[in-house]
Amino acid sequence: MNLKKTLRPIPLCLTLASAFVLTAVPGCAQESTAPAGAAESTEMSEDDKILYALGQNLGPFSLTADELATVQSGLADSVFDKDPKVDLETYGPKIQGFAQARIEAAAAVEKGLADAFLVEEGAKEGAVTSDSGLIMTEIMAGDGASPTATDTVTVHYHGTLRDGSVFDSSVDRGTPATFPLGQVIPCWTEALQKIKVGGKSRVVCPASIAYGAQGRPGIPGNAALVFEVELLGIGEAEAAEDSSGDES
């Protein structure tokens, strides 16, 4: 997962119209991937993976089964060169507004669920809530130094949504992540400064200090995120040494 705080929003450039014709914005499809943590089939070709990513980009539309069938009907008509059932010059320009409205509606629902989840998390034994809304629970105490906001750190992390579904995990990949602490989401910048090297904590991030109302592919707008984070090292030298060592 790219934890940088300057993330591109969910790519609305991939519209239903472009899905119908499977053309138009190749760069948009290349930027998007299936949610991290999803099973990756070894039988999928590179083209299959791009086409799968194309389908994943329709996720923010929050389509019902009937609406998905309508999308499939339009796609089939385009692929098999049938006459379109609607005027694309009329309805094409309406797609982005439609998508944005769906994203906002889903984000509003998610906010209510996330707010309730945060209350529950904050009430758990050992949980400490900061002024920003960050909720931390120590899993294992470290015995080293704590980083500052200008340090580079190496960590292992496992990230889930409030329902427990995994959206990204360096632990699952078997490779620690190294990054400047001042260039990630505010939740991480704050949380890592509270962990000592060798320590591990459960970190719950409100959307306000994570990906906000816009979200990102695989992460709904207004989603609260849960991480188990282990601080392995501070500084470029330590990061390189840790990354080349045991990755268990």
Buried (B, 14 or more C-beta within 10 A) or exposed (E): BBBEBEBEBBBBBBBBBBBBEEEBBEEBBEBBBBBBBBEEEEEEEEEEBBBBBBBBBBBBBBBEEEEEEEBEEBBEBBEEEEEEEEEBEEEBEEBBEEBEEBBEEBBEEBBEBBEEBBEEBBEEEEBEBEEBBBBBBBBEEBEBBBBEEEBBBBBBBBBBBBEEEBBBBBBEEEEBBBBBBEBBBBBBBBBBBBBBBBBBBBBBBBBBBBBBBBBBBBBBBBBBBBBBBBBBBBBEEBBEEBBEEEEE
